[in-house]
Structures are given as structure tokens and as C-alpha cells.
Amino acid sequence: MTGPEHRLWWSDPLGDQHVHASWTRIGNHAFQEKERRILGLHRLPGPVPDWAEDLFRVARAAFLADKYVRRPDVPDRWTRHIRLSVPVVEHERWRSTVVHDGLTALLQTLTGDHWAVDFRPLAGPRAEEALVFPDDARASEVALFSGGLDSLSWAATRSGADDPRPLLLVMFREIGLLRLQRRVYAAVERLAKERPVMLLAMSQTPKGDGTRRRLETSSRTRGLLYAAGAIRAAGAHGVATVHLPENGQLALNPPLTAARSAACSTRSVHPRTLRGLNGLVAAVADSANTVTVVNPWGALTKGEVCRAGLAAGLAPSELEATLSCGKPPTRRNGGPPLANCGVCFPCLVRRSGLLRANGTDGTPYETSPWADTLPRERGTDWRALEQWLLNPYTFTDLLTDTPLPPDTDPAAAAFDLIGRGREELARLLRIEKTAGTDDPQRGRT
């Protein structure tokens, strides 16, 4: 069963608008923040390459479409048909078949939807020029920094590198979590003694679409938006590599049940996603100023990432102060001011990783998956994890969900990685069964 095609038109700076009423107008005006904070040009040491600015605009358009087109409104309540029209400076590059097919395949991998993207020349003025900083203010490394445990561990590791040039951390503000993100960044500043560390904080919060209805709750394109923002910053700094730190366990994110396969689970840093993104960048970028995206933690479990953070000088309490939750309580109306719920799958992986590294977990969770008072619907991930660990995990499971890129060796890398991650998660379950529901450290692992 197919649904209607949803069409969204990105308005360029001159305010052009498609003449047909079937197109929804989107653009800078569709975000809550002012353009200066959205683009962050005043914090960049040079102009952004045209191709990188185009990529960021395309990612922002896809992000808005992902939020404005609600999955419950389509026949199967998931698969949408979305068409975008986006203005770009490098029009000839973007309109090639290679770019179009690569972009739509990437978006389909991320969201499970059917995408079509049309490109037209940018009619309005280009983004304002950034300030020109001295060469020693240009970063030599760029990494995403979310306030999560993985990005903190990577930033801590690299802050101690023997490099006089700055480490640039690109952070996208989380509404209600900015104070936490700042506290986590303070841990990096504490460790950065010889090497300068810079923070580029950006915001991308969509407004409502005028219908007064809640926007789509899933957001599979958010990772692409954040990656494009980091690529854009790297282009301005002249840095050739962007690091997207995510433990390999959650980057692969094997589905716990058949209902969570493919795009039903997040695939933002999956090897297939990174390969598609790098292919797209290679097709549109200037050969002298291209950027490659890599996941530096792709071969490590959550527990191994925690140990790397400790080895870099982080205190256990600093690891525990991070954000891992897929549904932070503080985002909910009336929810407690906590960053981690304690029962979603990312929180369960977090618990198992901190247990592996520290032997305990002092994170102030909202609740525990084994709590007697936990509503049944909130224990879904815990029950699914128990069943997943009871069953063997095979090569077929690995290869039939979201296929790995052809050059990936599943036997030596991904399959072994998932096995080590399962051991960490199984230990979490054993601890729970040993402690029982009367554990005085309820809310801790």
C-alpha cells in the first residue's frame, strides 16, 4: 500500500515559494533559533566551502521533512513518500545521477522512507562571510560532542594529544539539557592542559508547522544533520576528517526483535550510513577540500569506551554525568529534571558499559528496569533484551538486517564486537538477578 507524496520546498534567502499549493514551504524560518545561532558563522575561522553549505542545507531540509511528515498519517503508519526541492550553489554537481541516487539511498537507509530530491540554483545571496582568524586558531581535529559518554571519552582522549593546534568540538544544543552539556564539556576543559579545545555550539530546533499538532516523534535524520554540521565546520577549518564517536555496539545496533529491524532502529553511525555519507561528500566536494567521516569507537563496546575514558583521565563521576538516554525524562512535560530514564535500550547499554568499566554505576536514573513499580509498557526494552540474549546471534542475523559495506569483514570485526557487547549486557542481567528487587542501590547497576 502506498501513500501520498509529501512535497516540501526549501525557500532560498530571497523568499521564493513554489506556486503550487501542494508544496509546503520550509527554510530558516522553520527553526526556532535566529539564523546567526543556527549557522554559527561568527565562530568559524574562514568561509564555508559552497559544497559543505549545500550539504548542510540539504540535511536541514531532510530533518524538517522528517519532523513535519508524521508517520501515523500514512497507511502503514511508518513508510512515507517525501519529495524535497532544495536550492544549492553547486547546482551542476548536485543534479548528477550519482549524487541523487547516493543521497536518496542514504536517506532511505536512515529512515525507511521513499525519497526524491530536486535541486535548483540558489537564487538569493550566499551565507555571510565568516571572520578570518589567524592560522593557529584553526583546528587540526573536528569531532561531534553531544554530552554523551562516547563523545566525552573521545574528546578527553584527544584533548591530551601532542598537538599545539586546537581540537574543535561541534555541539548541537539539546533543549532542557544545555546545562548538562556544559557540565560535561567542563570535564574536557579540565583535562586539556597543553592543547586548546574549542566548542562550536549550534541549535536546530524546528518550529511547529502551523497545524498545532505535535511533530513526528521519530527523528532518524537527526544524526545526518549533526554530521553535516560537523562536516561544514571542518570545511571552514580546512580539516580533512570528522570524528563521530559512537561505540560500535550501538553503531551497529542489532535489533532486539524483528519489529526493530532496519530503520525501525537508529542507524545514524552504522558503517553503511558512513559509507553512503562519505560517498556523497566525495561526489559533491572540491577535491582540494574534501572531508571524510569516521567513527573512532567503531570497534569498541560501551564498556571498552568507558575504560578508554577512564584511561584518558576522566573520573567515574564524570562518565556518570553524561547523557545516553533515547528518551530523556527532562524532555517530557512534567518529567523529572534527569538526563537518563534508565530503562530504554541506550540506557541499558550504558548501564552495562559503566558496570564493566567501574564495577558500579552511580548515575541518577529516573527508574530501574527491574523496579516493582515500573509500568509494563516501560519495561519493553528490558524484556526484549532478555529474550535477545537467550537466543544465539548468528552471521545471518548480522548480514540480513542493515547490510554491512562490501569491504567490512564481519567475522573479524562486527560479529566479534556484538559478541563482546552481549557479554556485557548479559552481566547486567546476572547482576540484577543476583541483587533482586530489594537492592538498596536501586537505580544503579
C-alpha positions in Angstrom: 0.0 0.0 0.0 1.4 3.4 -1.0 0.6 6.8 0.5 0.5 10.3 -1.0 3.7 12.1 -1.9 4.6 14.8 0.6 6.3 17.8 -1.0 8.5 20.3 0.8 10.1 23.4 -0.8 13.1 25.0 0.8 12.8 28.7 0.4 16.1 30.4 -0.5 17.1 33.8 1.1 15.0 35.8 -1.4 11.9 34.1 -0.1 10.9 32.3 -3.3 8.0 29.9 -3.0 6.6 27.2 -5.2 3.5 28.4 -6.9 1.6 25.1 -6.3 -0.4 24.8 -3.1 0.6 21.2 -2.7 4.1 22.2 -1.6 4.9 23.1 2.0 7.4 25.9 2.4 10.3 25.3 4.7 13.6 27.1 5.4 15.4 29.1 8.0 12.1 30.5 9.2 11.0 27.0 10.3 13.6 26.8 13.1 13.1 28.4 16.5 16.6 29.9 16.7 17.9 33.0 14.9 19.9 32.4 11.7 23.1 33.6 13.4 22.9 30.9 16.1 21.8 28.2 13.5 24.7 28.8 11.2 27.4 29.8 13.7 29.4 31.7 11.1 30.7 34.1 13.7 32.5 31.2 15.3 34.3 29.9 12.2 37.8 30.9 11.1 37.0 31.2 7.4 34.3 30.8 4.8 32.5 27.5 4.5 33.0 25.8 1.1 29.9 26.1 -1.1 29.5 22.3 -1.3 29.6 22.0 2.5 27.0 24.7 2.9 24.8 23.0 0.3 25.1 19.7 2.2 24.1 21.3 5.5 21.1 22.9 3.8 20.1 19.6 2.3 20.4 17.9 5.7 18.3 20.6 7.4 15.6 20.2 4.7 15.5 16.4 5.3 15.4 16.9 9.0 12.4 19.3 8.7 10.6 16.9 6.4 11.3 14.1 8.8 9.5 16.1 11.6 6.7 17.6 9.5 5.5 14.5 7.8 4.0 12.3 10.5 4.3 8.6 10.3 0.8 7.9 11.8 -0.7 9.8 8.9 0.4 7.2 6.3 -1.3 3.9 5.5 1.2 1.6 7.2 2.0 4.2 9.9 5.7 4.2 9.0 6.7 4.4 5.3 6.4 7.9 3.9 6.9 9.2 0.3 8.8 12.5 0.6 9.9 14.9 -2.2 12.2 17.8 -1.4 13.2 20.8 -3.5 16.4 22.4 -2.3 18.5 25.3 -3.7 22.2 24.7 -3.9 25.2 26.7 -5.1 27.0 23.8 -6.7 24.0 23.0 -8.9 25.7 21.0 -11.6 27.3 18.7 -9.1 24.1 18.1 -7.1 21.9 17.4 -10.1 24.0 14.4 -11.3 22.6 10.9 -11.1 25.4 9.7 -8.9 24.6 12.4 -6.2 20.8 12.0 -6.4 20.9 8.2 -6.2 23.5 8.3 -3.4 21.5 10.8 -1.3 18.2 9.1 -1.7 19.8 5.7 -0.8 21.3 7.3 2.3 18.0 8.8 3.4 16.2 5.5 2.8 18.8 3.6 4.9 18.3 6.1 7.7 14.5 6.5 7.7 13.0 3.5 5.7 11.1 6.0 3.6 11.0 6.7 -0.2 12.7 10.0 -1.0 13.1 12.1 -4.1 15.2 15.3 -4.0 15.2 18.0 -6.7 17.9 20.6 -6.9 17.7 24.1 -8.3 20.2 27.0 -8.4 20.4 29.1 -5.2 18.8 32.4 -6.2 19.5 34.5 -3.1 22.8 35.7 -1.6 25.1 33.2 -0.2 25.8 32.9 3.6 27.7 35.8 5.0 31.5 35.5 5.1 33.0 34.3 8.3 35.6 36.2 10.2 39.2 35.4 9.1 41.2 34.1 12.1 45.0 33.5 12.3 46.2 30.1 11.2 47.0 29.0 14.8 43.3 29.4 15.6 42.3 26.8 13.0 41.6 23.4 14.4 43.5 20.3 13.4 40.7 17.9 14.5 36.9 18.1 14.5 34.6 15.8 16.4 30.9 15.8 17.3 30.2 16.4 21.0 26.8 15.5 22.3 27.3 15.4 26.0 27.1 11.7 25.8 29.5 9.2 27.3 31.1 8.2 23.9 31.7 11.7 22.7 33.1 12.7 26.1 35.5 9.8 26.2 36.8 10.7 22.7 37.1 14.4 23.5 39.0 13.5 26.7 41.3 11.2 24.8 42.1 13.7 22.1 42.4 16.7 24.4 45.6 15.2 25.7 47.1 14.7 22.2 50.6 16.1 21.5 49.2 18.8 19.1 49.5 22.5 19.5 46.6 23.2 17.3 43.0 23.2 18.7 40.6 20.4 19.0 37.1 21.6 17.8 34.1 20.0 19.3 30.8 20.6 17.5 27.8 20.5 19.8 24.1 20.8 19.0 22.2 22.2 21.9 19.5 20.0 23.4 16.6 21.9 24.8 16.5 21.3 28.5 19.9 19.6 28.5 22.2 22.5 27.8 23.3 22.9 31.4 24.3 19.2 31.4 26.1 19.5 28.1 28.1 22.4 29.5 29.0 20.4 32.7 30.2 17.5 30.6 32.3 19.9 28.4 33.9 21.2 31.6 35.4 17.7 32.1 37.2 18.1 28.8 38.4 21.6 29.7 39.8 20.1 33.0 41.9 17.6 31.0 43.0 20.0 28.3 46.3 21.4 29.7 48.6 21.9 26.7 46.2 21.6 23.8 43.5 24.2 23.2 39.9 22.9 22.9 37.2 24.9 21.2 33.4 24.4 21.4 31.1 25.3 18.5 27.6 25.2 19.9 24.8 25.2 17.3 21.0 24.9 17.5 18.4 23.3 15.2 15.0 23.2 16.9 12.1 23.0 14.5 9.0 25.2 15.0 5.5 23.8 14.6 4.1 23.5 11.1 1.1 25.7 11.8 -1.3 22.8 12.5 -0.9 22.9 16.3 -0.3 19.2 16.1 2.7 17.5 17.7 5.6 17.0 15.2 6.7 13.5 14.3 8.3 11.9 17.3 10.9 9.7 15.5 13.8 11.6 14.0 16.0 9.3 12.0 17.7 12.2 10.1 18.9 14.0 13.2 22.3 12.2 13.0 22.7 13.2 9.4 22.0 16.8 10.3 24.6 16.7 13.1 27.2 15.1 10.8 26.6 17.7 8.1 27.1 20.4 10.7 30.4 19.0 11.7 31.5 18.5 8.1 30.6 22.1 7.4 32.8 23.3 10.4 35.6 21.0 9.2 35.5 22.6 5.8 35.8 26.1 7.2 38.8 24.9 9.3 40.5 23.0 6.5 40.3 19.7 8.4 40.1 16.6 6.3 38.5 14.2 8.9 35.4 14.4 11.1 35.0 12.0 14.1 31.6 10.8 15.0 32.2 8.9 18.3 29.7 6.1 18.9 30.5 2.7 20.4 30.4 0.0 17.8 27.8 -1.9 19.7 25.2 0.9 19.2 26.5 2.0 15.8 25.6 -1.5 14.5 22.5 -1.5 16.8 21.4 -5.1 16.1 17.6 -5.3 16.5 16.4 -7.0 19.7 13.2 -8.1 17.9 12.1 -8.4 14.3 9.9 -5.3 14.8 13.1 -3.2 15.3 14.9 -4.2 12.2 16.4 -1.8 9.7 15.2 1.8 10.0 12.9 0.9 12.9 16.1 1.3 15.0 18.6 4.2 14.7 21.3 3.8 12.1 23.0 7.2 12.3 26.5 5.8 12.6 26.1 2.4 11.1 29.0 1.5 8.8 26.6 1.5 5.8 25.5 5.0 6.7 29.0 6.4 7.0 30.0 4.8 3.7 27.0 6.4 2.0 27.7 9.8 3.5 31.3 9.7 2.5 30.4 8.7 -1.0 28.0 11.6 -1.2 30.7 14.0 0.1 33.2 12.7 -2.4 30.7 13.3 -5.2 30.0 17.0 -4.3 33.1 18.2 -2.6 36.1 20.1 -4.0 38.9 17.7 -4.5 41.3 20.0 -2.6 39.0 20.5 0.3 37.1 17.3 0.9 36.1 15.7 4.3 35.9 12.1 5.4 33.7 11.0 8.3 34.9 8.2 10.6 33.7 6.5 13.8 36.8 6.2 16.1 35.0 4.0 18.6 33.5 1.7 15.9 35.5 -1.4 17.1 34.7 -1.0 20.8 31.8 -1.9 23.1 30.3 0.5 25.5 32.4 -0.9 28.3 35.6 -0.6 26.3 34.7 3.0 25.5 34.2 3.7 29.2 37.6 2.2 30.0 39.2 4.4 27.3 37.6 7.5 29.0 39.0 6.5 32.4 42.4 5.9 30.8 42.2 9.5 29.4 41.8 10.8 32.9 38.1 11.1 33.4 36.7 10.3 36.8 33.9 7.7 37.1 31.6 10.5 38.3 32.3 12.5 35.1 31.3 9.5 33.0 28.1 9.1 35.1 27.2 12.8 34.5 26.7 12.2 30.8 23.6 11.8 28.6 22.9 8.4 27.0 19.1 8.2 27.1 16.9 7.9 24.0 14.0 9.5 25.8 15.4 11.9 28.5 12.9 12.4 31.3 13.6 16.2 31.2 12.1 16.4 27.7 8.7 15.2 28.9 6.1 17.6 30.1 6.2 17.3 33.9 9.1 14.8 33.8 11.8 14.9 36.4 15.0 17.0 35.7 17.1 13.9 34.9 19.0 13.1 31.7 18.7 9.3 31.7 15.5 7.3 32.2 17.4 4.1 33.0 15.1 1.7 31.0 15.4 2.5 27.3 17.9 0.4 25.3 20.6 3.1 25.2 20.3 3.4 29.0 20.6 -0.4 29.3 23.8 -0.4 27.2 25.1 2.5 29.2 24.4 0.6 32.5 26.3 -2.5 31.2 29.2 -0.4 30.0 29.7 1.5 33.2 29.3 -1.7 35.2 32.1 -3.3 33.0 34.4 -0.3 33.5 33.7 0.9 37.1 32.1 -2.1 38.8 29.2 0.1 39.7 27.1 2.9 38.2 26.1 6.0 40.3 24.1 7.6 37.5 20.8 9.2 38.9 18.4 7.3 36.7 14.6 8.0 36.8 13.9 4.4 37.5 15.3 0.8 37.1 14.1 -1.8 34.6 13.6 -4.3 37.5 11.7 -1.9 39.7 8.4 -3.3 41.0 6.5 -0.1 40.2 7.7 0.1 36.6 4.7 0.2 34.2 4.7 -2.7 31.8 5.0 -0.5 28.7 8.2 1.0 30.0 9.8 -2.4 30.5 9.5 -3.3 26.9 13.2 -2.9 26.1 14.3 -4.9 29.2 12.1 -7.8 28.2 13.2 -7.7 24.6 16.8 -7.6 25.8 16.3 -10.7 27.9 14.8 -12.6 25.0 17.6 -11.5 22.6 20.3 -12.7 25.0 18.5 -16.1 25.4 18.8 -16.7 21.6 22.0 -17.2 19.7 23.2 -14.4 17.5 24.4 -15.6 14.0 26.1 -14.4 10.9 22.7 -14.4 9.2 21.3 -12.0 11.9 24.2 -9.7 11.2 24.0 -9.7 7.5 20.3 -9.6 6.9 19.3 -6.5 9.0 21.2 -3.5 7.6 23.8 -5.0 5.3 27.4 -4.0 6.0 29.5 -2.4 3.3 31.2 -4.8 1.0 34.7 -4.1 2.4 33.7 -4.9 6.0 34.9 -8.2 7.5 32.1 -9.3 9.7 34.0 -12.3 11.2 36.9 -10.2 12.4 35.1 -7.1 13.4 31.4 -6.7 13.7 30.4 -10.2 14.7 33.1 -10.4 17.4 32.1 -6.9 18.6 28.5 -7.8 19.0 29.5 -10.9 20.9 31.6 -8.9 23.4 28.7 -6.4 23.8 26.3 -9.3 24.5 28.6 -10.5 27.3 28.5 -7.0 28.9 24.7 -6.9 28.7 24.4 -10.5 30.0 26.4 -9.5 33.0 23.9 -6.7 33.7 21.1 -9.2 33.7 23.1 -11.5 36.0 23.7 -8.7 38.5 20.0 -7.9 38.5 19.0 -11.5 39.2 21.6 -11.7 42.0 20.7 -8.4 43.6 16.9 -8.8 43.4 14.4 -6.1 43.5 15.3 -5.1 47.1 18.7 -3.9 46.1 19.4 -0.8 48.2 21.2 0.7 45.2 18.1 0.6 43.0 18.6 2.9 40.1 22.2 1.8 39.9 23.7 -1.3 38.2 
